[in-house]
Amino acid sequence: MPNIGPAELLVILVIALLVFGPKKLPELGKSLGSGIREFRRSTAGLKEELEGSLREPAASSAPAPVQTVVAQAVVPPVAVAVPAQAVVPQPVTSQTVTPQPVTPAPRGDTPGS
């Protein structure tokens, strides 16, 4: 890409002066400068945040301490009264489930077609 020399810069400024006028040109320059300044601030902040996040895991490379929790089971109180009928536990049996075949609907019957 060729460099912009003083002659090309002068032509660009004259065209900008003709298009925007002498009253609007300083306002455009001010807003362009503040936009560039804000862009530089945001990119610098993003760069610092990225570098900080890359540094943090390297500094804390040791594994975090493991906390051991010892819990005791809470046993509910046992009823002393004897029921009239004794409860007999029933054995659990496994059942086999067979998949049902799925038949697609005809294309002409589907709504929205």
C-alpha positions as a printed Julia matrix, in Angstrom:
113×3 Matrix{Float64}:
   0.0     0.0    0.0
   1.54    3.32  -0.98
   2.22    5.98   1.62
   0.14    9.15   1.7
   2.35   12.13   0.97
   1.74   15.83   1.69
   0.11   16.42  -1.72
  -2.41   13.61  -1.27
  -3.15   14.74   2.3
  -3.82   18.29   1.05
  -6.22   17.0   -1.62
  -8.1    14.94   0.99
  -8.39   17.96   3.33
  -9.67   20.21   0.51
 -12.3    17.64  -0.49
 -13.36   17.26   3.17
 -13.6    21.05   3.49
 -15.8    21.24   0.4
 -18.06   18.35   1.46
 -18.56   19.22   5.14
 -17.96   22.97   5.18
 -15.75   25.1    7.41
 -18.15   25.05  10.39
 -18.65   21.3   10.54
 -15.01   20.26   9.95
 -13.68   21.09  13.48
 -16.58   19.19  15.06
 -15.84   16.15  12.88
 -12.14   16.29  13.81
 -13.01   16.5   17.51
 -15.42   13.57  17.38
 -12.95   11.52  15.31
 -10.19   12.22  17.83
 -12.37   11.28  20.81
 -13.46    8.1   19.03
  -9.85    7.08  18.36
  -8.93    7.89  21.97
 -11.8     5.76  23.33
 -10.82    2.9   21.02
  -7.23    2.99  22.29
  -8.41    3.0   25.92
 -10.69    0.03  25.39
  -8.06   -1.98  23.54
  -5.47   -1.19  26.24
  -7.94   -2.28  28.95
  -8.71   -5.47  27.06
  -5.01   -6.15  26.61
  -4.33   -5.65  30.35
  -7.24   -7.91  31.27
  -6.03  -10.63  28.92
  -2.45  -10.46  30.19
  -3.7   -10.49  33.81
  -5.82  -13.57  33.21
  -2.89  -15.32  31.56
  -0.61  -14.51  34.5
  -3.01  -15.65  37.28
  -3.1   -19.4   36.46
   0.7   -19.5   36.1
   1.19  -17.9   39.52
  -1.17  -20.32  41.28
   0.01  -23.58  39.75
  -0.23  -25.46  43.08
  -3.43  -27.46  43.43
  -6.09  -26.14  45.74
  -6.3   -27.81  49.16
  -8.93  -30.51  49.46
 -11.47  -30.14  52.23
 -12.61  -33.38  53.84
 -16.07  -33.43  55.36
 -16.97  -36.16  57.82
 -20.72  -36.73  58.15
 -22.5   -39.01  60.55
 -25.69  -40.76  59.55
 -28.76  -39.74  61.46
 -30.71  -42.8   62.52
 -34.43  -42.24  63.02
 -35.88  -43.47  66.29
 -37.24  -46.99  66.15
 -40.86  -47.55  67.13
 -41.19  -49.86  70.11
 -44.76  -50.92  69.44
 -45.2   -54.19  67.54
 -47.64  -53.89  64.6
 -50.65  -56.2   64.41
 -49.47  -57.66  61.11
 -45.85  -58.23  60.38
 -44.57  -56.56  57.2
 -43.05  -59.07  54.84
 -40.6   -57.61  52.31
 -41.43  -58.46  48.7
 -38.63  -59.42  46.31
 -37.96  -57.05  43.42
 -38.04  -58.64  40.0
 -36.58  -57.16  36.86
 -38.73  -56.7   33.78
 -37.61  -56.53  30.19
 -38.88  -53.62  28.12
 -39.16  -54.12  24.39
 -39.12  -51.09  22.1
 -42.16  -50.49  19.94
 -41.59  -49.95  16.19
 -42.26  -46.44  14.94
 -43.87  -46.0   11.56
 -43.4   -42.65   9.79
 -46.49  -40.7    8.82
 -47.24  -40.33   5.1
 -45.89  -37.09   3.63
 -49.25  -35.82   2.43
 -50.84  -35.97   5.9
 -48.35  -33.77   7.74
 -49.66  -30.29   8.59
 -47.94  -27.28   7.07
 -46.86  -28.96   3.82
